[in-house]
Each structure stands twice: as structure tokens, then as C-alpha cells.
Amino acid sequence: MKGRLVNYRRGVHTEYTNQYIVEVEGVKDRDSASGILGKKVVWKTATGKEIVGGVSKAHGNSGAVLVRFDKGLPGQAIGTEVEIS
């Protein structure tokens, strides 16, 4: 299953650079998003390095999910694809 990194989880004064909002293909509502909680998310660099995170909760009512990575991703990762398994 594929997803797209939309943005950091953020507030007015803070950015959580190890937490991302991800839109998942085929997931259109909060109930469907709840079905993929706990799944592994992998972001790959051009050189083949993998940074792994996990789906922690649904974000909003449109099927987006919050993914927490152990190590923060670079800013260039926003808008790129991730693999969800």
C-alpha cells in the first residue's frame, strides 16, 4: 500500500519533525484509517537508505494518518511516497 507525506505534524509555534501526516491511497474516511493503525511505514532515499516509522492514529475525518518515525526525515521528504506494510 502506498501513501504520500503531506506535512509535519505542527502547531502555530512548533513543528514535530519526526511526526508526519500521510494520505494513504484507497483510504477515504476515519474508519478505514483506523484499520491500518500499527502498520509499518518505510521512506527510502535515492541511495537506498530506509527510515522506518509506524502509523499511530487517524488524523482528521478524510482518511489521513499520523506516522511517527524514530528519526526525523529531511524536509525534502514532504510530498514524496512511502510504502505501508
C-alpha positions as CSV (number, residue, x, y, z in Angstrom):
1,M,0.0,0.0,0.0
2,K,1.3,3.4,-0.9
3,G,1.0,6.8,0.8
4,R,2.2,10.4,0.4
5,L,3.8,12.5,3.0
6,V,1.7,15.7,3.3
7,N,3.4,17.7,6.0
8,Y,4.8,17.6,9.5
9,R,2.5,17.4,12.5
10,R,2.6,21.1,13.5
11,G,1.0,23.8,15.6
12,V,1.2,27.5,15.5
13,H,4.6,27.7,17.2
14,T,6.1,24.2,16.8
15,E,6.9,21.5,14.3
16,Y,7.3,17.9,15.2
17,T,9.8,16.8,12.6
18,N,9.6,13.1,13.5
19,Q,5.8,13.0,13.0
20,Y,4.2,13.3,9.6
21,I,0.7,13.4,8.2
22,V,0.3,10.8,5.5
23,E,-2.5,10.4,2.9
24,V,-3.0,6.7,2.1
25,E,-4.3,5.5,-1.3
26,G,-7.7,4.0,-1.1
27,V,-8.4,5.3,2.4
28,K,-11.2,8.0,2.4
29,D,-12.6,8.1,5.9
30,R,-11.6,7.9,9.6
31,D,-13.0,4.3,10.0
32,S,-10.8,3.0,7.1
33,A,-7.8,4.8,8.5
34,S,-8.3,3.1,11.9
35,G,-7.8,-0.2,10.1
36,I,-4.2,0.5,9.3
37,L,-3.1,1.5,12.8
38,G,0.2,-0.1,13.9
39,K,1.4,-0.8,10.3
40,K,5.0,-0.2,9.3
41,V,5.8,2.8,7.1
42,V,9.1,2.9,5.1
43,W,10.6,6.0,3.4
44,K,13.5,5.3,1.1
45,T,16.2,7.8,0.0
46,A,17.6,7.9,-3.5
47,T,20.7,5.9,-2.3
48,G,18.6,3.2,-0.8
49,K,18.6,4.1,2.9
50,E,15.4,3.3,4.7
51,I,13.9,5.2,7.6
52,V,11.1,3.3,9.3
53,G,8.1,4.5,11.3
54,G,4.7,3.4,12.4
55,V,1.1,4.5,12.0
56,S,0.0,5.8,15.4
57,K,-3.5,7.3,14.8
58,A,-6.0,8.7,12.4
59,H,-5.7,12.4,11.6
60,G,-9.0,14.2,10.8
61,N,-12.0,12.6,9.0
62,S,-10.6,12.3,5.5
63,G,-8.5,9.2,5.9
64,A,-5.1,10.8,6.7
65,V,-3.0,9.1,9.4
66,L,-0.2,10.3,11.8
67,V,3.1,8.5,11.3
68,R,5.8,8.6,13.9
69,F,9.4,8.0,12.8
70,D,12.2,7.1,15.2
71,K,14.5,9.6,13.4
72,G,13.2,12.7,11.7
73,L,13.0,12.8,7.9
74,P,14.6,15.6,5.9
75,G,12.3,18.4,4.7
76,Q,12.8,17.2,1.1
77,A,10.7,14.2,2.1
78,I,7.5,16.2,2.1
79,G,5.4,15.3,-1.0
80,T,7.2,12.0,-1.6
81,E,5.8,8.5,-1.5
82,V,6.1,6.0,1.4
83,E,5.4,2.2,1.5
84,I,3.0,1.0,4.1
85,S,3.0,-2.7,5.0
